[in-house]
Amino acid sequence: MDPEIREHFGLATPDGPNYRRFVFLFVMFTLMWPLPLWYFIKETFFEASYETPDLEEEAVFEVTLSDLVAPYSIDEIETRALILDPLGAVPNKPFGHLNAVWLEFKSKLPAGARLWSFGAHWPKAGSRIEIFEGYVVSDGKSIGEHLIVRRRRI
């Protein structure tokens, strides 16, 4: 190939060896080699301590007497939970999209049932705590069925 063409397209051989590429790769390797080593050490020794042990039985949420907040009548609960959405994305009913769940819960209530609101942190001892809020059937001494209306993860 003609030397003028090679020079025009930048293919001409330099006068001496080009050390810039070698120096760049050497510096990059020198700076970056600890990263894979740190990743390996972190995964091997530190991440295992964050894993929760597998429980033989799956934990089930239960409302306790200490979680009870205040007693409410069914009318008071439906008034508090009434959703009024001006855009119409949520039905204008108590609990909105959860209205069917509320009606099913209400139909299973025994006659003269006393409903309490509750707020509970769960699990009681653990790393991923969730806050459950809802209503439960209780006479102040024992706990019955519950309905969870809000669940937040902390």
N, C-alpha and C positions, 0 to 999 in steps of 0.2 A: 504494500500500500504506500502511496505517496506520502512522504514526511510532512508536506504542507497540509494535506487533508487530515492526517493524524493530529497535527498541532491545532488545526482549526476546531476539531471536535473534542479537544482536551485529552487525546489519547497518546500524546507524546510522552516518552519516558523521561522522568526527571533526571537532573544531572547527578543526583546522589540518592541514597535511600531516604524515604519519607518516614520520619520517626513520630510525627504528630499522631497518627492513628494508633501506633503502639503505645505511646504515652497516655492517650485518652483511654484506651481499653485497660491499661494497667491501673490507672487511677480509679476508674469505675469499679473494677474488680476489687481493688483494695478497700474501697469505701463500702461496697455492697455485700461482701462475703459474710459479714456477721448476721445479716437479716435471715437467711434460711436457717442458720444455727439457732438464732433466738426463737424463731417460729417453732422449730423442733423442740427446744427446751420448754417453751411455754405450753405447747400442746401436751407434752409428756408429763410435766410435773405440776403445772398450775391449773389447767382446765379440769382435771379429774376431781379436784377438791370442790368445784362448783356443782358437780352432778349430784342430784338427789338420789339416795338409794331407792331402789324399787321396793315398794311396799307390797307385802303379801296380799293385803286387801286394799282395794281402791277406797280412798277416803270419801265419805258421803256427807254432804252438808246437812247439818241439823241446827235448828234454832234452839237456843237455851233461854232460860228465864232471864238471865242477865242481858240478853239482846233486846228484850221487849222495851218499847219506847212509850206508847200511849194507847189507850183503848179508843176505838172508833166504832160508830154504827155503820151499817152498809150504806145508808144515805150520805153520811159524812165522807166515807171513802169515795163514793162515786162522784160527789161534788168536788173533792180535792183532785181526783184523777181525770176530770173532764178535759178533753182536748178540744180546743177551738183553733183550727187551722184555717186561716183566711185563704190560703191557696188551694185547699181541698186535697192535699196530698195524704192527709191522715183523716180517717173518719171522725166526725164530731160526736164521739161517744166516750164513755169512761175508758181509760187506758188505750184509746186509739186503736192501733193494730192488734193490741192484746185483748181487745174486748171479748172475743170468743173464749179466750182462756179464762178471763174474769167471770164470764157467765157460767162456764163449766164449773169453776171453783165455787161460785155462789150457789149453784144448784146442788152441790154435794154437801153443803153446810147443814149440820143438824139444827133442829128447831131451837131457837133461843141461843144460838152460838154467839159468843163474845169474841170480836176480832180485835187484835192488837197490831199496831205497826211495829216493825222490828228493823234494826240495823245491826249487821254482824260483820266482823272481820273474820275472814276464813282463808286459809287454815289458821288456827290459833297460833301455831308455831311453824313457821316455814318461810321460805324466801320469796315466793310469789303470792303476796297477800291480795285478796279480792274483798271488796265491800259488797255485801248483799243487802238490799232493802226490799221490804215487801210487807205482807200482812199474814198473820197466823191466827189460828183458832186457839184461844187459851182462856182459862178461867183464873189465871194469875198463879196457879200452882202446878199445872201440867200444860204440856205443849201438844197441839194437834197438827193438822195439815197446814202447810204454808204455801203462799204464792209469792214468788220472787218477781218484782216489777222493775228493779234496777240492779245491774251488776257492773261494777267498775273494778278494773285492775290497777293496783298501785305499783 
